[in-house]
Amino acid sequence: MKKIILILIISLHVSASTLHMSISASPARVNPILSTDSVSSQITRWIFNSLVTYDKDANIKMELAKSYKFLDEKTLEFELRDDILWSDGEPFSAQDVLFTYETIISPKIYTPYSSNFKHIESVKMINNYKIVVKYKYPNSKALETWMMEILPKHILENEKDLMTSKFNQSPIGTGPYTLKKFSISNDISINTNPNYFVHKPNIDKMIFHFLPDSSAKFLMLKSKKLDVGSLNPLQLERQIDEKFKKNFNIYENLAHSYSYIGLNLTNEKFKDKRVRQALSLAIDRDELVDILYFGHGQVCNGPFMPGTGAYNKDIKAPKQNIQKAKKLLKELGYDENNPLEFTLITNTGSSGGYIAEILQYQLRKSGIIMNLRVMEWQAFLNTVVYPRKFEAVLMAWALGLKPDAYSIWHSESAKKGGFNFIGYKNKRVDALIKKAEKIVEQEKFDEIYREIFALITKDNPYLFLVIPNSITVVNKDIEPVSPSMIGVMHNAIDWIKKP
């Protein structure tokens, strides 16, 4: 009997495991319909589920939905799983889906994701496990719309103000992990959800260490105190040794993101296209790729990613042309005695500060004075980006596998809570975005988006900079790790960490 108990204790000790990762800032809200920053999304992905999602090869797969079918070109029916529980033990049902939809489109909620649902005419419950979605017209992203995570009606239906709800820091979800609570500027721990409908994750706990300083993050990674992390090109090329390579597998591919300078187009300085063109010509993007990324990246030509049908191969990023930049500025009345001067704001905890310093040096060659201001991430979002109190911001977008120009580039998204915070407006672009929304045929959709790509780059509302490579490292004690188009953590619930 003693021997059996001893074996059981050892087995329990071995099975318990913790995955250590890092975050560079505190999440704003752990609520999928309100999460607009990457850190919040990094946490919510483990706590909530959507009706459908992408598999490792970027194909649609079922999640909360058991199946779907189009009843006609404007009507989509979902059959939902009937074996799913929220992490508090309450059953998931179609009522939660309907509640989430009604919350997202509510005028009381400020969420940029509402634009994804504007094509919908109605959502109706047939029964507790079946819903029918009626679209206003055939829609190219009818299924992708339902990649939005679902909220629990039984928790939130009587909530007076979701924007300030305690739920945003103590969420209830259907996902593989649960979060009891988080506090600002501290580590965040999530534990396995025993009710998770796929299976209980093999790794019992994930800890996201709060490491706003990139050097501290790298030291933690080198000492194997983090299991999953990222390297910048300098670290990859110059700062890791054979011991590191022995401890970690390294995965590298082109990131689904790009860096850019967003210009406030409501500011008089940037309303004239020639100013924006001069700024673009003053930048040496190849130098950014070489200095910052040691070649581990490529110049960004425009708003949609290489490898997608929306990418316009005919559009090339301008090469640095200082003389032409000066000539344009002179036409506008700028010279040595009256230089173009503005302030660029970016956030700490990223490579933004380094990029900004190089850009400052490059722009100075064309007689442009760019002052720099670096802020903590949440302060940057809440006091600069959201209220639009800036001349220029240095940021990056992480993009989905299927482009959707509406949320960033349509003039309607310049409203409060929208992602078009620079105030970009182009009637032709607006019309093409609306036209593409009704196109189901992929080739026609891509053709329209390539035209949108060309029009936006011609306007220079952003100074598109660099598409970096994503360099991810994973502790070799973890298996099975399977790199894919959507990253290495797509199968993390199946990961086992050797003791």
Buried (B, 14 or more C-beta within 10 A) or exposed (E): EEEEEEEEEEEEEEEEBEBBBBBBBBBBBBBBBBBBBBBBBBBBBBBBBBBBBBBBEEEBEBBBBBEBEBEEEBBBBBBBBEEBBBBEEBBBBBBBBBBBBBBBBEEEBBBBBBBBBEBBEEBEBEEBBBBBBBBEEBBBBBBBBBBBBBBBBBBBEEBEEBBEBEBBBBBBBBBBBBBEEBEEEEBBBBBBBEBBBEEEBBBBBBBBBBBBEBEEBBEBBBEBEBBBBBBBBBBBEEEBEEEBEEBBBEBBEBBBBBBBBBBBBEBEBBEEEEBBBBBBBBBBBBBBBEBBBBEBBBBBBBBBBEEBBBBBEEBEBBEBBBEBBBBBBEEBEBEEEEBBEBEBBBBBBBBBBBBBEBBBEBBEEBBBEBEBEBBBBBEBBEBBBBEBEBBBBBBBBEBBBBBBBBBBBBBBBBEEBBBBBBBBBBEEBBEBBEBBBBBBEEEEBBBBBBBBBBBBBEBBBBBBBBBBBBBBBBBBBBBEBEBBBBBBBBEBBBBEBEE
